[in-house]
Amino acid sequence: MIAFVFPGQGSQKVGMGQALIDAFDEARAVFDEADAALPDLLGGPLSRIILQGPADQLTLTEHTQPAILTMSVAACRVLASRGFQPDIVAGHSLGEYSAHVAAGTLDFADAVRIVRRRGRYMQEAVPVGTGAMAAILGLDAAAVQQACDESAQGQVVSPANINGAGQVVIAGHVAAVERASARARELGARRAIPLPVSAPFHCALMKPAEDRLAPELRGLMVHAPRVPVVANVDAETKRDGAASIAALVAQVSAPVRWESVVQRLASEGVTTYVEVGPGAVLSGLIRKIHPGATVVNFGEPDDLAAVDAALRA
């Protein structure tokens, strides 16, 4: 059984997708479609920001999210044109939108517009300098939760990405994240690394963004997914449009339960994973969560041979 998985924010880099565009008409068409869907993008056409930068424009959250979605969908369309289709899909945070485009739940143009607004609303939910995130390494999720509970002191701090393999990202108010990071080290964490992010994603501070995004998500034209989509919020398979949208709404302020998502994919019978889009962050996590599975990634033309060998096997 084959799963396609899609990366989230942080996997972007200037120039991603150029080789795919040069090699495959299907990829070029996706970038053109994204430009048409976002004609008023500050800074110029999305494709130019993706391919030429500058980096500070690409890393603006409202640019980053549609950029990664576009790159991921372009790669997915290339695979589809060669007859490669998943049996089930999932994505990390933003990547769940890419998964729903791949599954046919959302039209690409609608998705690229909604994730731009998602990025803007998430950025605007918390004043710059108020929130923070940190990666806690070498401590299990229960102990990280304990560190957060003992450190909140009336502020927000909680697990935001439960990535597995001893990696949990926390988010919340700056001071609370600093206190929780120190407490996690006392409880045995190997490291606590502050992350260079513009907002504290996937925590209660994102509730204003969730409230703004919810009616827009519910107003989209959606379809029943062609293949199941495993959601971040509960690691359950979504098989209809309404459940899919509800999961995307809740996801804004809820933690990404990536370890549970991969465990669910494994329990569904997945033996082969293809990370579709920029980078290979999820591939490394999957190898640790599901040892023995076949894991490949596709974001460059040179990756196609390995994908072909894995999927045809």
C-alpha positions in Angstrom: 0.0 0.0 0.0 1.4 3.4 -1.0 1.1 6.7 0.9 1.9 10.1 -0.5 2.9 12.5 2.3 3.4 16.3 1.9 5.7 18.6 3.8 4.8 21.8 5.7 6.3 25.2 6.4 10.0 25.2 6.7 10.8 23.1 3.7 10.8 26.0 1.3 13.9 27.4 -0.5 14.4 29.8 -3.3 14.5 28.0 -6.7 12.5 25.0 -5.6 10.6 23.6 -8.6 12.8 25.1 -11.3 14.1 21.7 -12.4 10.6 20.2 -12.4 9.4 23.1 -14.5 12.3 22.7 -17.0 11.6 19.0 -17.3 7.8 18.6 -17.1 5.0 20.5 -18.7 2.7 19.4 -15.9 4.8 21.2 -13.3 4.9 24.4 -15.3 1.1 24.3 -15.7 0.7 24.2 -11.9 2.9 27.2 -11.3 1.0 29.1 -14.0 -2.3 28.1 -12.3 -1.0 29.4 -9.0 -0.1 32.8 -10.6 -3.5 33.1 -12.1 -5.2 32.3 -8.7 -3.1 35.0 -6.9 -3.0 37.9 -9.3 -2.7 40.5 -6.5 0.2 39.0 -4.6 2.4 41.6 -3.0 5.9 41.2 -4.4 4.9 39.9 -7.8 3.8 36.6 -9.3 4.1 33.7 -6.9 6.2 31.7 -9.3 8.8 34.5 -9.5 9.0 34.7 -5.7 9.4 30.9 -5.6 12.0 30.6 -8.3 13.9 33.9 -7.9 13.2 35.1 -4.4 14.4 37.2 -2.6 14.4 34.8 0.4 12.8 37.3 2.7 9.8 37.5 0.4 9.5 33.7 0.2 9.7 33.3 4.0 6.7 35.6 4.6 4.1 33.2 5.9 1.4 34.3 3.5 3.9 33.6 0.6 5.5 30.5 2.1 2.3 28.5 2.4 1.0 28.9 -1.2 4.6 28.4 -2.4 5.0 25.0 -0.7 1.6 24.0 -1.8 2.3 24.9 -5.4 5.6 23.0 -5.4 4.1 19.9 -3.8 1.1 19.8 -6.2 3.4 20.3 -9.2 5.5 17.3 -8.0 2.3 15.3 -7.4 0.9 16.1 -10.9 4.2 14.9 -12.4 3.9 11.6 -10.6 0.2 11.3 -11.6 1.1 11.9 -15.3 3.4 8.8 -15.0 0.6 6.6 -13.6 1.7 6.8 -9.9 -1.2 7.2 -7.6 -1.4 6.9 -3.8 -3.8 4.6 -1.8 -3.9 7.1 1.1 -2.4 10.5 1.8 -1.4 12.8 4.6 0.5 16.0 5.1 2.3 17.8 7.9 0.4 21.0 8.9 0.2 23.0 5.7 0.9 19.7 3.9 -2.6 18.5 4.8 -3.9 21.0 2.2 -1.6 19.5 -0.4 -2.9 16.1 0.5 -6.5 17.2 0.0 -5.6 18.6 -3.4 -4.0 15.3 -4.3 -7.1 13.5 -3.0 -9.4 15.7 -5.0 -11.1 17.2 -1.9 -10.1 20.7 -2.8 -9.5 22.3 -6.2 -5.9 23.6 -6.5 -6.9 27.2 -7.2 -9.1 27.3 -4.1 -6.4 25.7 -2.0 -3.7 28.2 -3.0 -6.0 31.1 -2.2 -7.1 29.8 1.1 -3.6 28.9 2.3 -2.4 32.4 1.5 -5.1 33.7 3.8 -4.3 31.0 6.4 -0.7 32.3 6.4 -1.8 35.9 6.8 -4.3 35.1 9.6 -1.8 33.1 11.5 0.8 35.8 11.2 -1.7 38.5 12.3 -3.1 36.5 15.2 -0.1 37.2 17.5 1.9 40.5 17.5 5.5 39.9 16.4 7.8 39.2 19.4 4.9 37.9 21.5 5.1 34.2 20.6 7.8 31.6 20.1 8.4 28.0 19.2 11.2 25.6 20.3 12.1 22.0 19.4 12.6 19.7 22.3 14.8 16.8 21.5 15.3 13.5 23.3 12.3 13.7 25.5 9.0 11.8 25.1 5.7 13.6 24.5 4.3 13.0 28.0 7.4 14.6 29.6 7.2 17.5 27.2 3.6 18.0 28.2 4.6 17.9 31.8 7.3 20.6 31.2 4.6 22.8 29.5 2.1 22.3 32.3 4.6 23.2 35.0 5.9 26.2 33.1 2.7 28.0 31.8 2.2 30.3 34.9 -1.0 31.7 33.3 0.5 32.0 29.8 0.2 29.7 26.8 2.7 26.9 26.1 1.9 23.5 24.7 3.1 20.8 22.3 2.6 22.0 18.8 4.2 19.3 16.6 4.5 15.8 18.0 6.8 14.6 15.3 8.0 11.3 16.8 11.6 10.0 17.1 12.1 12.0 20.3 11.2 15.4 18.7 8.4 17.6 20.0 8.0 21.2 19.1 6.4 23.5 21.6 4.7 26.9 21.0 3.2 29.7 23.1 4.2 33.0 24.7 8.0 33.8 24.5 8.6 33.6 28.3 6.5 30.5 28.8 8.4 28.7 25.9 11.7 29.7 27.5 10.5 28.3 30.9 9.2 25.1 29.4 12.5 24.6 27.4 14.5 24.9 30.7 12.2 22.6 32.5 12.4 20.1 29.6 16.2 20.0 30.0 15.8 19.4 33.7 13.5 16.4 32.9 16.2 15.0 30.6 15.8 16.6 27.2 19.0 16.4 25.2 18.5 19.8 23.6 15.9 22.6 23.5 16.3 24.6 20.3 14.5 28.0 19.7 13.1 28.0 16.2 13.3 31.0 13.8 9.6 31.3 13.2 7.4 34.4 12.7 4.5 33.1 14.9 3.7 30.4 17.5 1.8 28.0 15.3 -0.6 25.2 16.4 -1.3 26.5 19.9 -4.2 28.3 21.6 -2.7 31.7 20.5 -3.8 30.8 17.0 -7.5 30.7 17.9 -8.2 34.1 16.4 -6.7 32.8 13.1 -8.9 29.7 13.3 -12.0 31.8 13.9 -11.2 34.0 10.8 -10.4 31.0 8.6 -13.3 28.8 9.6 -16.1 30.5 7.6 -13.9 30.7 4.5 -12.9 27.1 4.7 -16.6 26.1 5.2 -17.5 28.2 2.2 -15.3 26.3 -0.3 -16.6 23.9 -2.8 -15.4 20.5 -1.6 -15.6 16.9 -2.9 -15.4 13.5 -1.2 -11.7 12.5 -1.2 -10.8 9.9 -3.9 -8.5 8.3 -1.3 -8.6 8.6 2.5 -6.7 11.5 4.1 -5.3 11.0 7.6 -5.8 14.3 9.5 -3.2 15.9 11.8 -5.7 16.7 14.6 -6.8 13.1 15.4 -4.9 10.8 13.1 -8.2 9.6 11.8 -9.0 8.9 8.1 -11.3 11.6 6.5 -13.5 10.2 3.7 -16.0 13.0 3.1 -15.7 16.7 2.5 -17.4 17.9 5.7 -15.1 15.9 8.0 -12.1 17.0 5.9 -12.9 20.7 6.4 -13.7 20.3 10.1 -10.2 18.8 10.6 -8.6 21.7 8.6 -10.4 24.2 10.8 -9.4 22.6 14.1 -5.8 22.1 12.9 -5.0 25.8 13.1 -4.8 25.9 16.9 -4.4 22.1 17.6 -1.1 20.2 17.7 0.1 18.3 14.6 0.2 14.7 15.7 2.6 13.5 13.1 3.8 10.4 15.0 0.2 9.2 15.3 -0.5 10.0 11.7 2.4 7.8 10.5 1.3 5.1 13.0 -2.2 5.2 11.5 -0.8 5.0 8.0 1.2 1.9 9.0 -1.9 0.4 10.6 -3.8 0.9 7.4 -1.3 -1.3 5.6 1.1 1.3 4.2 4.5 -0.2 3.4 5.8 2.5 0.9 5.9 6.3 1.5 6.6 9.0 -1.0 7.3 12.4 0.3 6.0 14.7 -2.4 7.4 18.3 -2.5 10.4 20.2 -1.3 12.9 18.6 1.0 13.0 15.3 2.9 12.2 16.2 6.5 9.2 13.9 6.7 11.2 11.0 5.2 13.6 11.1 8.1 10.9 11.1 10.7 9.0 8.3 8.9 12.1 6.0 8.8 12.3 6.3 12.6 8.5 5.9 13.3 8.0 3.1 10.8 11.2 1.1 10.6 11.3 -1.3 7.7 9.1 0.8 5.4 10.3 1.9 2.0 10.6 5.7 2.0 11.5 7.8 -1.0 11.0 11.5 -1.8 10.2 13.3 -5.0 11.0 17.0 -5.6 13.5 16.9 -8.4 13.6 15.1 -11.8 16.6 13.0 -10.5 14.4 11.5 -7.8 12.1 9.9 -10.4 14.2 6.7 -10.8 14.1 5.9 -7.1 10.3 6.6 -6.9 9.7 4.4 -10.0 11.7 1.5 -8.5 10.0 1.8 -5.1 6.4 2.0 -6.5 6.8 -0.6 -9.2 8.3 -3.0 -6.6 
